[in-house]
Amino acid sequence: MVEAMVSTVRHSLEASPSARTLAALNLGDGRSVAIWENRNDRVRYEAPAHHAFSLYLTGGDGTRRVDRGRECGRAGTVCIMPEGRNSEWEITAPFRFVHLYLSDGGLKGAFSRIHDRDARCLDLPEVTFVLAPNLADPLARLAEAAVSADLIGADGAVADLVAGFRPSPVQLRGGLPSFLLRRLDEWIEAHLDQPIRLSDLARLTDLSEFHCHRMFRLSRGVPPNVWIAQRRIERAKDLLRTTTPIAEIAAACGFSSASYLTRVFKAQTGGTPAAYRGAMEGKTIEGRAS
């Protein structure tokens, strides 16, 4: 049994003498995926510092969540372990599963961007051993991406998984109204090739810099500088589908040099701009061949 206090679900499994990593892929920006195999174990997750999504690939009928009764898992079922929630698991038979790890800011920022909603409209349930095709299908694709080191396929799978969470009707207090968020989004997109200061955003919202930063973070789930960096990288991805030189792409996305773009791009995506372009070219060739 794993007794040590650890900060993530992944750390708990890495500390287990029984769990074994079969494949792993760092997706950048606090995101990663791993395929695990485990047997004859008892694992406790203590207030993990990220969200974990699990799909049982094979087996699972010898796995149960100790704090949730006697129900056991099975292949094709999904578990969601939200950040900060304790759970304890007993494994008596071999099984294989894939985990997706997402930081809270990464999940909320992606939700806000994909759904064009306030991040607080995300209602992430804690579920154990459910059949949920809208989650299982992207997680299965993530397992394939981990095996083949396919960062582009993994990005698409994560986006589809987040798109599967429907916005929840909630009474919001604070934050920025939708018309101000649209105004900021449009201004940011129009100025990605230039330095963007918090004072620029504050002026557009008619708020102090302090309140603009605070309200933006409430609504988007991430602070303005992180949101802007994500938008710059998304533009870079679009331009990498063309033959535009990487140095010109860096300038068009507000980076002072190609090396700076490469550093941020790798931190956000897990790969370099050159590798991303090569992978996109490979997918285009495959598409033409088929």
N, C-alpha and C positions, 0 to 999 in steps of 0.2 A: 504493500500500500504506500502511496506517495503522501508523506506527511508534511513536507517542506512547504512553507508559504512561498508562492510564486506569483508573478504578475500577469501571466497570460495562460490561456489554455494550451498554447503550443509549448510553453516552458514546462507545464505540468507533464505533458506527454514525453517531452525530451528527458525529463528526470525519471521516467518510469523505466524499470529494467526490462519490461515486456514489450512496450510499444516500439515499433520500428518504422522509420520513414522510408517510403518507397519512391517518392518523387516530391519535389518542392519547386516552387517558382515565386520569386519576389516580383511583385507587380508595381512597387514603388508607392509613395504617398500613403504609407501605413497599411498597405494591402499585401497579402500573400496567400498562397494556396499550397496545401500539402496533402499527399495521400499517405495514409497510415495503415498499419496492420497491427493488431493487438490480440492478446489472449491471456487468460488466467491473471487478471489484474484487478485492482481497485484504485480508482483515481478520483481525487477531489479537486475541483476548481474553486479556488478562493478568490472572490471578487476580481475576476479577470479584467484586465485593462483594455479590452477590445470586445467587439461583437464576434461571435463565431457561428458559422452556418455549416451544418454537417449533413452529408448524404451517405447512407450506408450503401456501399457498392456490392459487397457480397457478404453473406452471413448476417449476424446480428441477433439471431434468436437466443443467443446466450448472453446478451447484454441488456441490462436494465438500469434504470435510474433509481438508486436506492431511496432517495427522498421523494419519489413519486409512485411508490407502490410496486406491484409485481409485474407490470406490463413489460414485455421484452420487445426489442427492435426486430427489424427484418429488412432484407434488401429492398431498396427503393424508398425507404422512409427518410424523413428529414427532421432534424432538430435545429432549433434556434436558441442560442445561449447569449442573451443580451449582456452587454458590458456590466460588470459589477454584481452579477447574480451568481450566488454559490450553487454548486451542484455536485453530486457524488454518484459515481458509476461503478457497477460491478460487472466484470467480464469473465465468463466461464467457458467460452468457446471462441475459436478463431473467427475474426471478421476483418473486413477491409472497408475503409471509409475515407472520404475526402472532406477536408476542412477548408473553408474560406474565412480568413481573418480580416476584419475591417475596423479601422479606428472609428471612434464616434464622430469626429469631425469629418472624416472621409465619407462615411455613410450619409450623414446629414447633408453635406455639401453636394454629393452626387444626387441625392433625392431631390433637393431643392432645384438643382440644375435640370434634371431629367423631367421632373413633373412641373417645373416652373411654378412652384408653390413655396410657401413659407416652410422652412425645415421642421418647424414644430408640428406640422400636419402629418409627420411620420409617426405611426403607431407601430412599434416593433414588438410583436408578441413573443412570449417565451413558450416554445412548443417542443414537444417530445414525441418522436415516432409518429409523425403525421404523413399522409400521402398528399403531396402538394406539387403537381406537375410544373406550375409556374416557377417553383424554386428548384425542384429536382432536375429539370432539364438544363438550366444554366450551370448547376453544380456538376452535373455529369460532363458537360463541355469543359468546365474548369479542370476536371480530372484529366481529360484528354490533353488539354493545353499544358498541364504540368508535366506530363510524360514527354510531350514533344517540344517543350520550351517555347510554346507559341504565345508570345506576349500580346499580339494583336487579337488572337482568338479569345484569350483570357479577358482582355479589356471589354470585348463585346459581350462575353458571358456575364461579367459583373454588371454591365449596364442593363442587360436584360433582366437580371435578378432584381436590381433596384427598381426597374420599371414595373415589376410585378407587385410591388407594394402600393396599394391604393391609398391616396391621401385620406386622412381621417378628418371628419368635421369637428373642429375644436374651436373653443372660444379663445381667441388670441388677445393678449394684452402686451403692449409695448411692441417693439419691432418696427419695421417700415411697411407702410401700406403698399399694395401691389403696384400702384401707378408710380411710386418713387423707385421701387425696385426695377421696373421697366426702364425708367429714365436713367438710372445708374447703369443698367446693363447696356443700353444703347450707347451711352457716353463712353463706357469702358471699351466696348468693341471698336468704337471709332478712334480710340486713342491708344490702342495696344502697342503701337510702334513708338510711343513717346513715354517719358517718365510720368507716372501717375502718383499724385500725392493724396494723402488723406484729406488735406485742405480742399482739393478739387471736389471730392465726393461730398464733403460737408457743405460746400457752397451750393451744390446741386440739391441738397436736401433741406437747406436752410436750418441746419443744426450745428451745434458746436462739434469740433472734431471728436471730443470724448463721447458725446451722445451718438454721433454718426457711427463711430466704430462699434459702440455697444449695441445699438439697434440693428446694425447690419449683421453682426454676429448672431444675434437672436434669430433673425429672419433667414439667413443663409446657412447657419450651422457652422460657419468658419469665418474668421476675420477677413476684412477686405484684402489685405496683402496676399493671403492664401488663395482667395477667390480669383484675384487678378492673375496670379501665377498660373493657376489652372487654366484660365482662359487663354493666356499666352501659349501654353503648351498645346491646347486644342487647336489653336491657329497654326502652330508649327506642324502639327500632324497633318492638317489639310494641305499645307504647302509642300510637305515632304512627299505627297502623292504626285507632285509635278517635278520638273527637272530644274527648278530654281536652286541655285547654289546655296549650300547651308549657311554661308556667311551672309547672304542676302536675306535668308529666312530669319536668321538671328536678328538682323536690323529691323525687319518687318514686324517682329514680335516683341520689340522693345528690349532686346538683350545687347549688351555692349560688345560682345564678341561671339564667335562660333564656339569657343571653348566654354564660355559662360552658359550658352544655350545647352551645350552638351551636358554640363554638370547638373543643371536644373532638370533637363529632360530625363536624365537617368534617375534622378531622385524621385521624379513624379511617375515614371513609367516602368522603371526597372531595366531599361535598355537605352542605347545611344540613338541619336537621330539617324546616323548612317545605317545602323542595324535595322531600325524601323523602316527606312526607305527600302532597304534590301528585301525585307520581309514582304512589304507591300508589292514590290516588283515581282517577287516570287508568286504571290497570290494572283496577280494579274496574269502571269504566264499560265498558271494552273487553270484559271478561269477560261482562258482562250483555248487551251488544249482540250478542255471538257466540252 
